[in-house]
Protein backbone atom coordinates (compact mmCIF):
# COMPACT_ATOMS: atom_id res chain seq x y z
CA UNK A 1 0.00 0.00 0.00
CA UNK A 2 1.58 3.29 -1.06
CA UNK A 3 0.74 6.96 -1.48
CA UNK A 4 -1.20 7.09 1.78
CA UNK A 5 -2.77 10.53 2.21
CA UNK A 6 -4.59 12.18 5.07
CA UNK A 7 -8.29 12.68 4.45
CA UNK A 8 -11.11 13.97 6.65
CA UNK A 9 -12.50 11.28 8.95
CA UNK A 10 -16.00 12.20 7.84
CA UNK A 11 -15.27 10.73 4.42
CA UNK A 12 -14.75 7.28 5.90
CA UNK A 13 -16.94 6.82 8.94
CA UNK A 14 -19.65 8.68 10.87
CA UNK A 15 -18.47 10.78 13.78
CA UNK A 16 -20.64 8.95 16.31
CA UNK A 17 -18.59 5.76 15.93
CA UNK A 18 -15.55 7.23 17.59
CA UNK A 19 -16.90 10.08 19.75
CA UNK A 20 -17.21 7.85 22.82
CA UNK A 21 -13.45 7.57 23.08
CA UNK A 22 -12.83 11.32 23.19
CA UNK A 23 -9.53 10.80 24.97
CA UNK A 24 -8.49 7.84 22.83
CA UNK A 25 -5.71 9.61 20.97
CA UNK A 26 -5.90 13.12 22.38
CA UNK A 27 -2.53 14.82 22.06
CA UNK A 28 -1.00 11.47 21.19
CA UNK A 29 2.01 11.06 18.94
CA UNK A 30 2.07 7.70 17.21
CA UNK A 31 4.64 5.95 15.09
CA UNK A 32 2.97 3.45 12.82
CA UNK A 33 4.64 0.67 10.93
CA UNK A 34 3.52 -2.23 8.79
CA UNK A 35 4.88 -4.23 5.90
CA UNK A 36 1.78 -3.17 3.98
CA UNK A 37 1.89 0.45 5.07
CA UNK A 38 4.01 3.55 4.63
CA UNK A 39 5.38 4.77 7.95
CA UNK A 40 3.85 7.75 9.70
CA UNK A 41 6.31 9.43 12.08
CA UNK A 42 5.60 11.86 14.92
CA UNK A 43 2.00 12.38 13.86
CA UNK A 44 0.02 14.34 16.44
CA UNK A 45 -3.76 14.00 16.63
CA UNK A 46 -5.24 16.84 18.63
CA UNK A 47 -8.81 16.60 17.29
CA UNK A 48 -10.65 13.43 16.39
CA UNK A 49 -12.03 14.93 13.20
CA UNK A 50 -8.48 15.09 11.85
CA UNK A 51 -7.72 11.43 12.53
CA UNK A 52 -6.24 10.11 9.29
CA UNK A 53 -7.40 6.96 7.58
CA UNK A 54 -4.67 4.41 7.08
CA UNK A 55 -6.73 2.13 4.82
CA UNK A 56 -6.86 3.99 1.53
CA UNK A 57 -6.48 1.07 -0.85
CA UNK A 58 -9.68 -0.44 -2.23
CA UNK A 59 -8.10 -3.84 -2.58
CA UNK A 60 -5.67 -6.01 -0.64
CA UNK A 61 -3.97 -8.06 -3.30
CA UNK A 62 -6.88 -9.56 -5.23
CA UNK A 63 -9.26 -9.13 -2.29
CA UNK A 64 -11.62 -6.23 -1.87
CA UNK A 65 -11.86 -4.72 1.60
CA UNK A 66 -15.21 -5.35 3.25
CA UNK A 67 -17.20 -2.13 3.55
CA UNK A 68 -17.33 -0.31 6.87
CA UNK A 69 -21.12 -0.64 6.82
CA UNK A 70 -20.95 -4.44 6.56
CA UNK A 71 -18.18 -4.73 9.15
CA UNK A 72 -20.14 -2.71 11.70
CA UNK A 73 -23.64 -4.09 11.09
CA UNK A 74 -23.14 -7.86 10.73
CA UNK A 75 -21.48 -9.26 13.84
CA UNK A 76 -21.35 -12.16 16.26
CA UNK A 77 -21.28 -10.62 19.73
CA UNK A 78 -23.53 -12.64 22.00
CA UNK A 79 -23.13 -10.23 24.89
CA UNK A 80 -25.65 -8.11 22.99
CA UNK A 81 -27.82 -10.87 21.52
CA UNK A 82 -27.73 -13.77 19.10
CA UNK A 83 -28.88 -11.95 15.97
CA UNK A 84 -26.18 -10.56 13.65
CA UNK A 85 -27.82 -7.12 13.94
CA UNK A 86 -28.08 -7.12 17.76
CA UNK A 87 -24.59 -5.72 18.41
CA UNK A 88 -25.24 -2.78 16.09
CA UNK A 89 -28.65 -2.20 17.67
CA UNK A 90 -27.70 -2.53 21.36
CA UNK A 91 -23.96 -1.86 21.81
CA UNK A 92 -24.49 1.86 22.36
CA UNK A 93 -25.64 0.94 25.88
CA UNK A 94 -22.08 -0.04 26.80
CA UNK A 95 -19.98 2.53 28.66
CA UNK A 96 -16.34 2.21 27.66
CA UNK A 97 -14.81 5.33 29.17
CA UNK A 98 -12.94 4.88 31.45
CA UNK A 99 -11.56 1.44 30.65
CA UNK A 100 -8.54 -0.39 31.99
CA UNK A 101 -6.92 -3.69 31.21
CA UNK A 102 -4.74 -5.74 33.57
CA UNK A 103 -1.97 -8.15 32.57
CA UNK A 104 -1.19 -10.55 35.40
CA UNK A 105 -0.45 -14.14 36.39
CA UNK A 106 2.90 -15.76 35.62
CA UNK A 107 4.67 -12.50 34.85
CA UNK A 108 7.53 -10.64 36.54
CA UNK A 109 6.09 -7.17 35.88
CA UNK A 110 2.27 -7.13 36.06
CA UNK A 111 0.56 -4.09 34.61
CA UNK A 112 -2.78 -2.35 34.82
CA UNK A 113 -3.26 0.29 32.18
CA UNK A 114 -5.91 2.55 30.76
CA UNK A 115 -6.34 1.81 27.07
CA UNK A 116 -4.95 5.23 26.21
CA UNK A 117 -1.86 4.51 28.31
CA UNK A 118 -1.46 1.17 26.56
CA UNK A 119 -1.42 2.81 23.14
CA UNK A 120 1.13 5.36 24.33
CA UNK A 121 3.29 2.49 25.58
CA UNK A 122 3.20 0.48 22.35
CA UNK A 123 2.90 2.02 18.84
CA UNK A 124 -0.13 0.97 16.82
CA UNK A 125 -0.03 -0.55 13.36
CA UNK A 126 -2.46 -1.27 10.58
CA UNK A 127 -2.96 -4.92 9.64
CA UNK A 128 -5.30 -5.99 6.86
CA UNK A 129 -6.56 -9.43 7.87
CA UNK A 130 -9.26 -11.83 6.81
CA UNK A 131 -11.72 -12.80 9.53
CA UNK A 132 -13.37 -16.20 8.95
CA UNK A 133 -16.46 -17.12 10.95
CA UNK A 134 -17.23 -20.74 11.75
CA UNK A 135 -20.68 -20.36 10.14
CA UNK A 136 -19.06 -19.90 6.72
CA UNK A 137 -18.87 -16.13 6.17
CA UNK A 138 -15.77 -14.00 6.02
CA UNK A 139 -14.58 -10.39 5.84
CA UNK A 140 -11.38 -8.56 4.89
CA UNK A 141 -10.81 -5.91 7.53
CA UNK A 142 -8.18 -3.16 7.91
CA UNK A 143 -7.55 -3.41 11.65
CA UNK A 144 -5.61 -0.92 13.74
CA UNK A 145 -3.94 -2.37 16.82
CA UNK A 146 -0.83 -3.32 18.75
CA UNK A 147 1.16 -6.54 18.39
CA UNK A 148 0.29 -8.67 21.42
CA UNK A 149 3.88 -9.87 21.70
CA UNK A 150 5.01 -6.29 22.35
CA UNK A 151 2.71 -6.08 25.36
CA UNK A 152 3.66 -9.50 26.70
CA UNK A 153 7.35 -8.64 26.51
CA UNK A 154 6.65 -5.63 28.72
CA UNK A 155 5.40 -7.87 31.54
CA UNK A 156 8.21 -10.45 31.25
CA UNK A 157 6.48 -13.88 31.27
CA UNK A 158 8.01 -16.35 33.73
CA UNK A 159 8.98 -19.94 32.96
CA UNK A 160 5.58 -21.10 34.24
CA UNK A 161 3.71 -19.20 31.53
CA UNK A 162 2.51 -21.67 28.91
CA UNK A 163 -0.85 -20.16 27.91
CA UNK A 164 -2.55 -16.79 27.78
CA UNK A 165 -6.11 -16.40 29.07
CA UNK A 166 -8.30 -13.46 28.07
CA UNK A 167 -11.32 -12.29 30.07
CA UNK A 168 -14.04 -10.00 28.78
CA UNK A 169 -16.34 -7.59 30.58
CA UNK A 170 -19.37 -8.85 32.47
CA UNK A 171 -21.98 -6.11 32.78
CA UNK A 172 -25.48 -7.43 32.03
CA UNK A 173 -27.07 -4.06 32.78
CA UNK A 174 -25.44 -2.80 29.57
CA UNK A 175 -24.52 -6.00 27.72
CA UNK A 176 -28.11 -7.18 27.57
CA UNK A 177 -27.30 -10.53 26.00
CA UNK A 178 -25.62 -11.53 29.27
CA UNK A 179 -29.05 -11.60 30.90
CA UNK A 180 -29.46 -14.87 29.01
CA UNK A 181 -27.51 -17.80 30.47
CA UNK A 182 -26.84 -19.43 27.10
CA UNK A 183 -23.10 -18.94 27.78
CA UNK A 184 -21.03 -18.83 30.95
CA UNK A 185 -20.25 -15.12 31.39
CA UNK A 186 -17.85 -13.40 31.34
CA UNK A 187 -16.59 -14.56 27.94
CA UNK A 188 -13.15 -16.13 28.20
CA UNK A 189 -10.70 -17.27 25.55
CA UNK A 190 -7.17 -18.61 25.40
CA UNK A 191 -4.08 -19.05 23.27
CA UNK A 192 -0.93 -21.04 23.65
CA UNK A 193 1.92 -18.67 24.55
CA UNK A 194 3.69 -19.14 21.22
CA UNK A 195 0.42 -18.33 19.40
CA UNK A 196 0.03 -15.18 21.47
CA UNK A 197 3.63 -14.18 20.76
CA UNK A 198 3.28 -14.69 17.01
CA UNK A 199 3.70 -11.40 15.13
CA UNK A 200 0.31 -11.77 13.40
CA UNK A 201 -1.59 -11.73 16.71
CA UNK A 202 -2.83 -8.27 17.63
CA UNK A 203 -4.98 -6.43 20.13
CA UNK A 204 -7.18 -4.29 17.91
CA UNK A 205 -8.24 -0.82 18.98
CA UNK A 206 -9.62 0.38 15.66
CA UNK A 207 -10.59 -0.45 12.11
CA UNK A 208 -10.55 1.51 8.87
CA UNK A 209 -8.23 3.95 10.63
CA UNK A 210 -10.90 4.82 13.17
CA UNK A 211 -11.52 4.08 16.82
CA UNK A 212 -13.04 0.61 17.23
CA UNK A 213 -16.87 0.73 17.26
CA UNK A 214 -18.59 -0.76 20.27
CA UNK A 215 -20.31 -3.47 18.22
CA UNK A 216 -16.89 -4.63 17.01
CA UNK A 217 -15.42 -5.04 20.49
CA UNK A 218 -14.42 -1.58 21.71
CA UNK A 219 -12.27 -0.49 23.26
CA UNK A 220 -9.91 -3.46 22.76
CA UNK A 221 -10.26 -6.94 21.30
CA UNK A 222 -8.15 -9.87 20.17
CA UNK A 223 -7.56 -10.65 16.47
CA UNK A 224 -5.85 -13.92 15.49
CA UNK A 225 -6.26 -14.10 11.71
CA UNK A 226 -5.57 -17.80 11.17
CA UNK A 227 -8.30 -18.86 13.62
CA UNK A 228 -12.08 -18.81 13.48
CA UNK A 229 -13.71 -15.61 14.62
CA UNK A 230 -14.98 -16.92 17.95
CA UNK A 231 -11.39 -16.77 19.23
CA UNK A 232 -11.45 -12.98 18.80
CA UNK A 233 -12.64 -12.06 22.28
CA UNK A 234 -14.01 -8.52 22.56
CA UNK A 235 -14.10 -5.86 25.31
CA UNK A 236 -11.07 -7.36 27.07
CA UNK A 237 -10.55 -6.41 30.72
CA UNK A 238 -7.94 -8.93 31.82
CA UNK A 239 -5.07 -10.94 30.35
CA UNK A 240 -3.61 -13.73 32.48
CA UNK A 241 -0.51 -15.78 31.74
CA UNK A 242 -1.09 -19.26 33.13
CA UNK A 243 0.51 -22.70 33.25
CA UNK A 244 -2.52 -24.80 32.28
CA UNK A 245 -4.67 -24.56 29.17
CA UNK A 246 -7.65 -22.25 29.79
CA UNK A 247 -11.13 -23.62 29.15
CA UNK A 248 -12.74 -21.07 26.87
CA UNK A 249 -16.39 -20.07 26.82
CA UNK A 250 -17.28 -22.04 23.70
CA UNK A 251 -15.39 -25.10 24.92
CA UNK A 252 -17.56 -25.02 28.05
CA UNK A 253 -20.68 -24.59 25.94
CA UNK A 254 -19.97 -27.34 23.41
CA UNK A 255 -16.52 -28.91 23.36
CA UNK A 256 -17.49 -31.30 20.54
CA UNK A 257 -17.96 -28.39 18.16
CA UNK A 258 -15.55 -25.76 19.48
CA UNK A 259 -12.03 -26.81 20.38
CA UNK A 260 -9.23 -24.86 21.99
CA UNK A 261 -7.17 -24.29 18.85
CA UNK A 262 -9.92 -23.21 16.44
CA UNK A 263 -7.51 -23.05 13.50
CA UNK A 264 -9.23 -22.59 10.15
CA UNK A 265 -9.05 -26.04 8.59
CA UNK A 266 -11.29 -26.59 5.55
CA UNK A 267 -10.59 -30.32 5.69
CA UNK A 268 -12.36 -30.71 9.04
CA UNK A 269 -16.11 -30.19 8.87
CA UNK A 270 -18.03 -28.62 11.68
CA UNK A 271 -20.45 -31.29 12.95
CA UNK A 272 -23.35 -29.38 11.39
CA UNK A 273 -21.87 -27.98 8.16
CA UNK A 274 -18.91 -28.04 5.81
CA UNK A 275 -15.95 -25.70 6.32
CA UNK A 276 -14.65 -26.15 2.76
CA UNK A 277 -16.09 -22.91 1.37
CA UNK A 278 -17.08 -19.46 2.56
CA UNK A 279 -19.07 -16.42 1.49
CA UNK A 280 -17.59 -12.95 1.65
CA UNK A 281 -19.96 -10.58 3.43
CA UNK A 282 -21.30 -7.87 1.12
CA UNK A 283 -21.30 -10.02 -1.98
CA UNK A 284 -24.41 -11.27 -3.68
CA UNK A 285 -25.92 -14.47 -2.36
CA UNK A 286 -25.75 -15.69 -5.94
CA UNK A 287 -21.98 -15.16 -6.16
CA UNK A 288 -19.87 -18.35 -6.19
CA UNK A 289 -18.62 -19.35 -2.75
CA UNK A 290 -14.89 -19.05 -2.14
CA UNK A 291 -12.67 -21.99 -1.36
CA UNK A 292 -11.53 -21.74 2.23
CA UNK A 293 -7.76 -21.75 2.65
CA UNK A 294 -5.86 -23.67 5.29
CA UNK A 295 -5.15 -21.45 8.30
CA UNK A 296 -7.32 -18.84 6.58
CA UNK A 297 -4.54 -18.22 4.05
CA UNK A 298 -1.78 -17.76 6.65
CA UNK A 299 -0.33 -21.26 6.36
CA UNK A 300 3.14 -20.06 5.40
CA UNK A 301 3.34 -17.90 8.51
CA UNK A 302 1.86 -20.20 11.16
CA UNK A 303 1.94 -23.86 10.07
CA UNK A 304 5.21 -24.43 11.95
CA UNK A 305 3.40 -23.79 15.24
CA UNK A 306 1.49 -27.05 14.78
CA UNK A 307 4.16 -29.29 13.32
CA UNK A 308 3.56 -32.88 14.38
CA UNK A 309 0.05 -32.21 15.71
CA UNK A 310 -3.01 -34.08 14.49
CA UNK A 311 -5.12 -31.14 13.31
CA UNK A 312 -8.19 -33.37 13.02
CA UNK A 313 -7.97 -34.03 16.73
CA UNK A 314 -6.67 -30.66 17.92
CA UNK A 315 -9.29 -28.44 16.37
Beta strands, then each sheet from edge to edge (+ up, - down):
strand 1: 28-34
strand 2: 37-45
strand 3: 59-60
strand 4: 63-64
strand 5: 100-105
strand 6: 111-114
strand 7: 125-132
strand 8: 137-147
strand 9: 163-168
strand 10: 188-192
strand 11: 202-207
strand 12: 210-211
strand 13: 221-223
strand 14: 236-242
strand 15: 277-280
strand 16: 290-291
sheet 1: 1+ 2-
sheet 2: 3+ 4-
sheet 3: 6+ 5- 14- 9+ 10-
sheet 4: 7+ 8- 11+ 12-
sheet 5: 7+ 8- 15- 16+
sheet 6: 7+ 8- 11+ 13-
end
